[in-house]
Amino acid sequence: MKILIYDSQFAYYELIKSNFSEKNEFILYNPENSELFDKEYDMLMFFLYDELELLSFMKLYKDSVPVLLGLSQMNKVNDSKLEGNIYYLHLDKLKNEIINDVQNILDKVYVS
C-alpha cells in the first residue's frame, strides 16, 4: 500500500516507517515541494501538532482515501475510532501502544 505521511516533526514518520515498511511504501509529504509528491496514494497518515496544520490537512484530504489522523490530548478516548474515512489515533500513549493501534488500523484498511 502506498501511504502518504504528513509529520512536520518526523517523530511518528520514523516510528511508522521502521515498523511497517515491509508491506507498505511510505512517502513523506513536504509542504515546500508539494507539487513534486505523487498525488496518488492509498492512505493518508496525518500527525497534527498545531491548528495551522489543519490547512495542510484540508489540501491532502480525499473522501475516497482512508485517513489515520494522529492527535494528542484526545479527551478520554482510549482506542482508535472511526468517523467516515478517518481513523483517530491517540498519540498520548506509549510507543508500543501506538504501534499496536496503527497495526489495528492498517488491518482494518487492508480488509476494506
N, C-alpha and C positions, 0 to 999 in steps of 0.2 A: 504494500500500500504506500502511496506517495503522500506524505504528511508535511504540510507547511506549518512551521513553528514561529510564533511571534514571542520573543523573550528578550526584552531590552536589557536585561541584566545577565543573561546567559546561564544562570544557575540551573534552571529547570531544563533548558535545552541540553546541557551536558548530561544531566541525570537521565533524561529520556533517551537520548542518543546512545549512551553507554549500556542501557538495559534493554532496548527494543530494536536495535539496528539489524538484527538477524532477519526479521521478516518485513522490515519497513525501510523506506527511503525517506530521509528527513532533509527538508530544505529550510534553512534559517532565513526568515524574512528580514530584509534590510530596508528600512523606510527611505534611506538616501538613494538607493538604487532600485526602487520599487518597479520600475519599468523593465528591469532585467530579469526578474524572477519568473519562473514558469507559472503561469496563471492557472494551470490545470493541476489540481491536487484532489486527493480522495478524502482528506480530512484536514481540519484546521485545529491546531493546539495554540491557544492564545493565553499567555500568562500576563495578567493585568496587575500593574504595580500602582498606577495612579489614574485618575479620572480622565486626564488628557489623552491617554492611550485609547479611550473609547472611540475616538475619531478614526484611528487606525483599524480598530475592530470593525467599525461600520464599513470601511473600504474593503475589507477582506471577507466579510460575512457573505455567505451564499446560503439560501434556504435549502438548497439541494445537497449540501455538504455537511456531514456531521462535524460538530464543534466540541472540543474539550476546552472549557473556559476555567482557567485556574485563578482562584480568588483567595485572598487571605481574609481573615476576620469575618468569616461566614457565621453569623449568629446561630448557634445551636444546630448546625447541620453536621451530622456525623458521617454520612455516606454521600457518595456522588449521587446526584439526582438528575432527572431528565426533564426538560421543558422544550417541547418542539424538537428541534435537532441539536439542542445544546445540552451537553453533559457538564454539570458543575463539579469542579474538583476543589476540595477544601485543602488549601496549602499550609494551614497551620497544624500540620501533623508531622510525625516522624518520617524520615526518608523512606524507610521500608513500607510504611503505610501508604505513602503517596505512590510508590511503585506498584503496590498491590491494587490500589484504586485505578491507576492508569491501565493496568493489565485487565481489570474487570471491564473497563470502558472499551478498550480495544477488542475484547472478546465479544462484547455486545455489537460493536460496529461491524466486525467481521461477519457476524451472523446476518446482519441486515441486508 
